[in-house]
């Protein structure tokens, strides 16, 4: 399996970094290009026809209050944060929402796509965007690992473990989850808008 691959000057610098509005007279920075991973239904984990997006170093790891900065960024682009925690150590997926994970501290190795998916290393500043149905779990993490979890406005996550009995209804819910209006990192002009068509 392939292995995927730090104090800005105060809160004002952090907010300027994540602002969707360019500084007057300055050109807009190009939206970052994510890594993409595609997973098929493995009979237990549905996964998605849309790719997983992995953005590296969206925010500098040294950013003061990196979790708060991620919450500001995600909210600005229509993905309000719902929690700060880690990632479950069991294979699971969400059938009612797309999910964004912003790594606010520590390092971890995740397994995406189910048992036969792909291992991915993540660290502070990275963002993982998971379309509804995509399997994910924590394989290992250091003691500082902290993630901000966000979802498109109006979407609430559920917890599916890939049990046969849950599958028919879960597949119907996944098919009904609307596409986000924008990318959690770059908004209406972000890669998600194109890649998830």
N, C-alpha and C positions, 0 to 999 in steps of 0.2 A: 504494500500500500504506500502511496506517496505521502510524504510529510509536507504539509502546506506551510507555507511560511506564513529625551525623556522629557524650571518653573517658568512658564511664560510670565511676562511681567504683570501679574495681578489679574484680578477678575475681569477688568475691562478688556485686557488683551484676549482673554479666553472668550469673552462674549463676542468680540470682534471677529475672532477666528471662526466661530460657528455661525455667525450671522449670515442670513440668506441674502442680505442687501449689500452690494458692493460699496466700498468707500467712495465718496464722491470724487469723480475724476479718475478713478482707478479702474482698470479692466476687471471684469468678473473672472475669478479663477476658474479653470476648467474643472468640471466635476470629476472626482476620482473615478478611475476604472476599477471595478471589482473583479475578483477571481470568480469564476462560475463553476458550479458543480451540478450535474444532473443525475438523478436517481430514478429508477423505475420501481414499480410496485413489486414487492418481493413476496406477496401472499400474506404477509403479516402487517407490514408497514406500507401504507398506500403510496407515500411520497407524492410527487407532483409533476405535472408536465412543465411547470415553471422551474427555472434553475435557482439553486441556493446562491446567494451573493455574499462574498466575503470581501470586505473593505479593510485594507491594512492601514494602520496609523492615521485614522481619520482625525483624531485629536492627539497632540503630543502627550506621551505618557506622563510627563512632568506637570501637566496641567493641574493647577490647584482646583480641588473639588471636581475631579474628572467625572464622577457620577452625576453631579449637578449639571455639568456642561453637556453631558449626553442627554439628560432630560430636557434641557433647553433646546438642543439641536433637534431632537426627535419631535418635540411638541411643535416647534416652528414648522415642521414639514408634515404635520397631520398625523403623527404617530405618538400620542401621549403615553408616557411611561406609566406602568401599573405596579411595578415592584422593583426592589433591589434585593438580590439574593445570589445563589449559585445556580448550577444546572443539575437537575436530577441525575442520579447515577444509574437509572434504568432507561431502557429504550422506551420512548413515548413520542406522541405527536399531538397536534391540536387540530381538531376538525372544524372549529368555529372561527378561527382567526389566523391571519398571517402574523409572524412574530419577528421582532428585531431584538438582538442581544448586543448591547454595547459593553465591552469589557472595561470596567472601571478600575480594576486592580488585580494583581496577580496573574498567574499563567495557568493554562489548563490544556489538556488534550481532550477533544471531543470526538465522538463517533457520530457522523451524520449519515442519514440514509438507511438506518437499520443495521442488522447484524452483518450484512455483507456490503456495507457502505464504505465510507472513507474516513480515515482519521485526519483530524485537523488540529494544529496547534494554534492557540490564540493567546494574545497578551494585551496589556493596557493600550487603549486607543483603537483596538480593532472592533469591527462591527460585523455581525453575521445576520443575514436576513433570510428567514425560513418561510417559504410558502406553506400554506395550510396543508397538512398531511405529511410533512417531512419529518422523518424520524431523527431523533437526536438524543444523546446521553453524554454524561461526563465519564470519561475513562479514568482520569486522574487530574488533580489540581493541587496547587500549593495552598497554604493556609490563608493567604491574602485574597484568594480569588473572589471577585465580586462582579456581578453583572447587573446592568440595568435592562429590564424587560419592557418593551413597548409594542403597541399594537395600533393598527389604523383606527381612527376615530370611529366609535360605535361598535367596535369588535371586542368581544370578551373571550378569553381563552378557556378551553376545557382541557381535560386530561384523558388521553386515550393511550392504552398500553399495548395495542395490537392484539387484543383478544378476539377470537372468531365471532363471538356473540355480538360484539360492538360494531363489527365491520360494516354491515349493510347500511345502518343508519348513519354511520360516520362518513361513508362515501357520499351519501346524499348531502350531508351538511357541507362537506368539503367543496362539492360542486357548486353549492349555493353561496360560498364566501365571495363577496365582491372584491374586485381588484382595488388596490389602494389608489388614491388620487395622485400620489407622488412617492418618490423615493425617500426613505427616512434620513438619508445622508444629504442628498442634493435636491430634494423637492421635485417640482414638476418637470425639471429638465434632467433628472437623474437617470441612471442606467436602468433602473427597475421599469420605468415607464416604457422603454423600448423592449427590454428583454422579457417582460412578462405579458406581451401582447398575445 
